[in-house]
Amino acid sequence: MYPAAFDYYAPASVSEALSLLAKNGDAKLIAGGHSLLPQMKLRLATPSALIDIGKIADLKGISDLGDKISLGALTTHHEVEHSALLRNSCPLLPEVASHIGDRQVRNRGTIGGSLAHADPAADYPAAMLALGAVVEVQGGSGKRTINADDLFTGLFSTALNSNEILTAVHVPKTDAKGNGVAYAKFPHPASRYAVAGVAVWVNIQNDTVQDIRIGVTGASDHAQRATKAEAALKGKPMNEDNVAAAAKLASDGLTTIGDMYASSDYRAHLVQALALDALNKAHHRAHGWH
Ligand SMILES: Cc1cc2nc3c(=O)[nH]c(=O)nc-3n(C[C@H](O)[C@H](O)[C@H](O)COP(=O)(O)OP(=O)(O)OC[C@H]3O[C@@H](n4cnc5c(N)ncnc54)[C@H](O)[C@@H]3O)c2cc1C
């Protein structure tokens, strides 16, 4: 099906895009278009105008900010996957990006679009939670930041207001000794979206888990942290028994969803199995065993 008719604008700056958003009440921003256009073709979205932010130079690029890395909202999944800076200093993001869709999706889709869209089966949200990322947004009343823990609020819902633009994502560097990261995913065989996905960041010192964050996507209506599994490992040695016990807790507290492809119980089981895999990989990587 063709989308309903719409006006089209291509602003050159964030401020121009914001004033277009203010003037056109039901307008939608478009970045890579790989989530919005399918919705428009199905007439699930019928915006009167599209504001194409794809030409705004300030929203592009990956930069080294010392202890963290900033990714412009327009950074494509392909750019994340192949960034040498990210591969060396925040390898969880390239690992996650490599799991997204297919080559065409990775060439067009953007990190800002993915996070703003908040598809329950998207991959990045799990990584954002595991890394404790922070997003920068800009709206009519200025700039603000939102912690990943507060960003995903429900099905396709975020803490962004409809008149705000997500401008950048900040992730910490995780290359210091003792850090380990991993992402384990069970992809839908047709779309490659996550039926379930688990991202882990762990910091191990003297064989004891100093800190750990586990992000789960795909299993419930929005990505969430597996706080019970985190608590089960914090302050403890990351041995086989402790990891297995924590993985069993990874689906606790999640209201898992069921659909034609995977029941709610099966998704809960997947989360536990994927958590075991991701925890073991992160543990190995923290020790440099790879
Ligand atoms: C066949 C297929 C397979 C896919 N498989 C996967 C997968 O395995 N894993 C996965 O995670 N994703 C998958 N995707 C989704 C893909 O990653 C999308 O690119 C991504 O979710 C949205 O990014 P986009 O730049 O295309 O956003 P768009 O489609 O342009 O926009 C999506 C929404 O976000 C809003 N928006 C966009 N940018 C901003 C911004 N900077 N600030 C505020 N709002 C903004 C738009 O208004 C719109 O509502 C798949 C998509 C397709 C078509």
The ligand as a Gaussian input file, in Angstrom:
#p B3LYP/6-31G(d) Opt

LIG

0 1
 C       13.236000      -5.501000       7.500000
 C       13.661000      -4.786000       8.757000
 C       14.354000      -5.483000       9.725000
 C       14.734000      -4.863000      10.882000
 N       15.406000      -5.569000      11.832000
 C       15.782000      -4.964000      12.983000
 C       16.496000      -5.690000      13.983000
 O       16.837000      -6.868000      13.843000
 N       16.832000      -5.020000      15.115000
 C       16.507000      -3.693000      15.314000
 O       16.854000      -3.142000      16.358000
 N       15.867000      -2.982000      14.380000
 C       15.489000      -3.582000      13.213000
 N       14.850000      -2.858000      12.263000
 C       14.542000      -1.433000      12.536000
 C       15.704000      -0.554000      12.078000
 O       16.785000      -0.696000      12.943000
 C       15.278000       0.930000      12.021000
 O       16.179000       1.554000      11.225000
 C       15.250000       1.682000      13.318000
 O       14.435000       1.069000      14.256000
 C       14.695000       3.097000      13.132000
 O       15.683000       3.935000      12.659000
 P       15.397000       4.899000      11.462000
 O       16.544000       5.825000      11.392000
 O       15.095000       4.093000      10.260000
 O       14.107000       5.705000      11.995000
 P       12.823000       6.235000      11.221000
 O       12.061000       5.112000      10.640000
 O       13.192000       7.358000      10.322000
 O       12.022000       6.843000      12.476000
 C       11.474000       5.991000      13.440000
 C       10.722000       6.849000      14.474000
 O       11.635000       7.598000      15.251000
 C       11.398000       9.015000      15.102000
 N       12.727000       9.623000      15.011000
 C       13.715000       9.308000      14.138000
 N       14.843000       9.978000      14.448000
 C       14.545000      10.732000      15.519000
 C       15.302000      11.635000      16.318000
 N       16.606000      11.872000      16.081000
 N       14.706000      12.222000      17.377000
 C       13.387000      11.971000      17.668000
 N       12.611000      11.126000      16.947000
 C       13.209000      10.503000      15.901000
 C       10.574000       9.165000      13.838000
 O        9.722000      10.297000      13.903000
 C        9.767000       7.869000      13.847000
 O        8.649000       8.007000      14.696000
 C       14.446000      -3.469000      11.085000
 C       13.764000      -2.750000      10.086000
 C       13.374000      -3.401000       8.942000
 C       12.659000      -2.609000       7.882000

